[in-house]
Amino acid sequence: MSRLCVHTITTKHWSTEECIKRYAAADVGGITFWRYNLEGRDAAAVGRHARETGLDVVSLCRGGFFPSATAEGRQKALDDNRRCIEEAHELEAPLIVLVCGAVPGQSLEESRKQIADGIAAVLPDAEAAGVKLGIEPLHPMYADDRSAVNTMRQANDICDELGSPEMLGIAADVYHIWWDPELKHQIELTAAQKRLFAFHICDWKTPTADLLNDRGLMGEGCIPIRQISDWVDATGFKGYREVEIFSNLYWSMDQGEWLSKIKEAYGKVYV
């Protein structure tokens, strides 16, 4: 359980303070905050509160969404990412997860170029703040409007294009990458380049009622979570296994019971 981290979006109906209290009481090791958790709050105080309860602040979700059809839209994205970097610095979160964005009707090549340009523009701010940026490849079903970066290979290509900066890497989420025939090789390559910054877990239910908000609890779907996790650990990765589950079903139940189910499922995967 010491490597179990839970994203606050997983129990999204709990307040920021309740997430901290309940995760710590359940002996969860780490917490990843979503930016809505910081709205109207002192980010430094939120981070301090989490650490005082014994939780590690693992990351902040999310930055990104760099592409736009207009220069004004791209500038707004840069401004928002710089605010995100400031929030992460105040929170003392070591990492920002980037959901990189895409523009419907715009070529994926152009969106990827705008993503690389956007990351390059804000990277000096991240470096100055001591905050890492982790590109999260998203499943191709999101290539129209959520992310033009859909594989670890594409994420690695962006890192290479920008000169392999130390503060830029990859957040690997099994929900998005489990299907990739290159996955084991890309995990090994990413780790060898010291770019494997985060590892997220959940499951893919069959049938899936909602492609965004019907993620499964570990063990109730078709993702070989333990196999992928073993590939990750074999590289020497010692970081958290971060549970990130968007689920209308599980959000509708008692969230204390839901957290207990998460712990139970996690324990079964990692016996």
C-alpha positions in Angstrom: 0.0 0.0 0.0 3.0 2.3 0.4 3.0 2.8 -3.4 -0.7 3.5 -3.7 -1.6 7.0 -4.8 -5.2 8.1 -5.5 -6.1 11.0 -7.8 -8.7 13.3 -6.3 -10.8 13.1 -9.4 -11.4 9.4 -8.5 -13.4 10.5 -5.5 -14.5 13.8 -7.1 -17.5 14.5 -4.9 -15.3 14.8 -1.8 -13.9 18.2 -1.0 -10.2 18.8 -1.1 -10.0 18.6 2.6 -12.0 15.4 2.8 -9.8 13.7 0.2 -6.8 14.5 2.3 -8.4 13.3 5.5 -9.9 10.1 4.0 -6.9 9.1 2.0 -4.6 9.5 5.0 -7.0 7.6 7.2 -7.0 4.7 4.7 -3.2 4.5 4.7 -2.9 5.6 1.1 0.6 6.8 0.4 0.2 9.6 -2.1 -2.3 12.0 -3.5 -2.5 13.7 -6.9 -4.5 16.8 -6.9 -6.6 18.1 -9.7 -6.5 21.8 -10.3 -10.2 22.3 -9.2 -9.0 21.2 -5.8 -7.0 24.5 -5.5 -9.8 26.9 -6.6 -10.3 29.5 -3.9 -7.6 27.9 -1.7 -4.0 28.6 -0.8 -2.1 26.0 -2.8 0.8 26.1 -0.4 -1.6 25.4 2.5 -3.2 22.5 0.7 0.1 20.9 0.1 1.2 21.5 3.6 -2.0 20.0 5.0 -1.5 16.8 2.8 2.0 16.3 3.9 1.2 16.9 7.6 -1.3 13.9 7.4 1.5 11.7 6.0 0.5 11.9 2.3 3.1 12.5 -0.5 1.9 15.1 -3.0 2.7 13.2 -6.2 1.5 15.5 -9.0 -0.9 18.1 -10.2 -3.4 17.5 -13.0 -3.6 18.9 -15.5 -1.7 21.2 -17.8 -1.6 21.1 -21.6 -4.2 21.7 -24.3 -1.7 23.7 -26.3 -3.1 23.5 -29.8 -5.6 26.1 -31.1 -6.7 27.3 -34.5 -5.8 30.9 -33.5 -2.7 32.6 -32.1 -4.9 34.0 -29.4 -6.0 30.5 -28.3 -2.4 29.3 -28.2 -1.4 32.2 -26.1 -4.2 31.6 -23.7 -3.0 28.0 -23.3 0.5 29.2 -22.6 -0.8 31.6 -19.9 -2.9 28.9 -18.3 0.1 26.5 -18.3 2.2 29.1 -16.6 -0.4 29.5 -13.9 -0.5 25.7 -13.5 3.3 25.7 -13.0 2.9 28.4 -10.3 0.2 26.4 -8.6 2.4 23.2 -8.7 5.3 25.2 -7.3 3.2 26.5 -4.4 1.7 23.1 -3.8 5.2 21.6 -3.9 4.0 19.1 -6.4 7.1 17.7 -8.3 5.2 17.0 -11.5 2.4 18.4 -13.8 0.6 15.9 -16.0 0.1 17.3 -19.5 -3.0 16.4 -21.5 -1.7 17.9 -24.6 -4.8 18.8 -26.6 -5.9 18.7 -30.3 -8.2 20.7 -32.6 -11.0 19.0 -34.5 -10.4 19.3 -38.2 -6.8 20.4 -37.8 -4.2 17.9 -38.9 -2.6 15.8 -36.2 0.8 16.8 -37.5 0.0 20.5 -36.9 -1.5 19.8 -33.5 1.7 17.9 -32.5 3.8 20.8 -33.8 1.8 23.2 -31.7 2.1 20.9 -28.7 5.9 20.8 -29.0 6.1 24.6 -29.5 3.9 25.1 -26.4 5.9 22.8 -24.2 9.1 24.5 -25.4 7.6 27.9 -24.5 6.7 27.0 -20.9 9.6 24.6 -20.2 11.9 27.4 -18.9 9.1 28.4 -16.4 8.8 24.8 -15.2 12.6 24.5 -14.9 12.8 27.7 -12.9 10.0 26.5 -10.6 11.6 23.0 -10.2 8.5 21.3 -11.6 8.7 18.4 -14.1 6.3 18.2 -17.0 4.9 14.7 -17.9 3.3 14.2 -21.3 0.4 11.8 -21.0 -0.3 9.9 -24.2 -4.1 9.5 -24.6 -5.9 6.7 -26.4 -6.5 7.4 -30.1 -10.2 7.7 -29.4 -9.3 11.2 -28.0 -7.2 12.3 -31.0 -9.9 14.6 -32.3 -10.0 17.1 -29.4 -8.2 15.9 -26.3 -4.7 14.9 -27.4 -2.9 14.4 -30.7 -0.2 12.5 -28.7 -1.6 8.9 -28.6 1.4 6.7 -28.0 4.5 6.6 -25.9 6.6 6.7 -29.1 5.0 10.0 -30.1 5.6 11.4 -26.6 9.2 10.3 -26.8 9.6 11.9 -30.2 8.5 15.2 -28.7 11.1 14.8 -25.9 13.8 14.1 -28.5 12.7 17.0 -30.6 13.1 19.4 -27.7 16.6 18.0 -26.9 15.7 15.6 -24.1 15.4 18.1 -21.3 15.7 16.7 -17.8 12.4 18.2 -16.6 10.3 16.8 -19.5 9.1 13.2 -19.5 6.1 10.9 -19.8 3.1 10.0 -17.6 2.1 6.4 -18.6 -1.6 5.6 -18.0 -2.6 2.0 -18.8 -6.1 3.0 -19.8 -4.6 4.9 -22.8 -1.6 2.7 -23.8 -2.4 -0.9 -22.9 -3.3 -1.8 -26.5 0.0 -0.6 -28.0 2.1 -3.5 -29.5 5.2 -1.4 -28.8 4.4 -0.9 -25.2 7.0 -3.0 -23.4 9.8 -1.6 -25.6 8.6 2.0 -25.2 8.4 1.6 -21.4 12.0 0.3 -21.4 13.1 3.1 -23.7 11.4 5.8 -21.7 12.9 4.6 -18.5 16.4 4.3 -20.0 16.1 7.9 -21.0 15.0 8.8 -17.4 11.7 10.0 -18.7 9.2 7.7 -16.9 7.8 10.2 -14.5 4.4 8.6 -13.5 2.4 5.4 -13.8 -1.5 5.5 -13.7 -3.7 2.5 -13.3 -7.4 1.6 -13.8 -9.1 -0.9 -16.1 -11.0 -1.0 -19.4 -14.5 -2.4 -19.1 -16.2 -4.4 -21.8 -18.7 -3.2 -22.8 -17.8 0.4 -22.0 -20.9 2.6 -21.4 -19.0 5.9 -21.7 -15.6 6.3 -23.2 -14.7 9.0 -20.8 -16.6 8.3 -17.6 -16.8 4.5 -17.4 -13.3 3.4 -16.5 -13.1 0.2 -14.5 -11.7 -0.7 -11.2 -8.5 -2.7 -11.4 -9.3 -6.3 -12.2 -12.7 -5.9 -13.7 -11.6 -5.2 -17.2 -9.3 -6.5 -20.0 -6.1 -4.5 -19.2 -3.2 -6.8 -18.1 -2.4 -4.4 -15.3 0.0 -6.6 -13.4 2.0 -7.5 -16.5 2.4 -3.8 -17.5 3.2 -2.9 -14.0 5.9 -5.6 -13.9 7.4 -4.2 -17.1 7.5 -0.7 -15.4 9.0 -2.0 -12.2 11.6 -4.1 -14.1 13.1 -0.8 -15.3 13.8 0.3 -11.8 10.8 2.6 -11.4 10.0 3.0 -7.7 7.3 5.6 -8.0 3.6 5.5 -7.1 0.9 3.4 -8.8 -1.7 6.2 -9.2 -5.3 5.2 -9.3 -7.1 7.5 -11.7 -10.7 6.5 -12.4 -13.4 8.5 -14.1 -16.7 6.7 -13.4 -20.3 7.9 -13.3 -21.1 4.5 -11.7 -18.5 4.8 -8.9 -19.0 8.5 -8.3 -22.7 7.7 -7.6 -21.9 5.4 -4.7 -20.8 6.2 -1.2 -17.3 7.4 -1.7 -16.0 5.8 1.6 -17.2 2.5 0.3 -15.6 3.3 -3.1 -12.2 4.0 -1.5 -12.4 0.7 0.3 -13.1 -1.1 -3.1 -10.1 0.7 -4.6 -7.8 -0.6 -1.8 -9.2 -4.1 -2.0 -8.7 -4.2 -5.8 -5.2 -2.8 -5.6 -4.3 -5.4 -3.0 -5.5 -8.2 -5.3 -3.4 -6.9 -8.2 -0.3 -6.5 -6.2 -0.4 -9.6 -3.9 
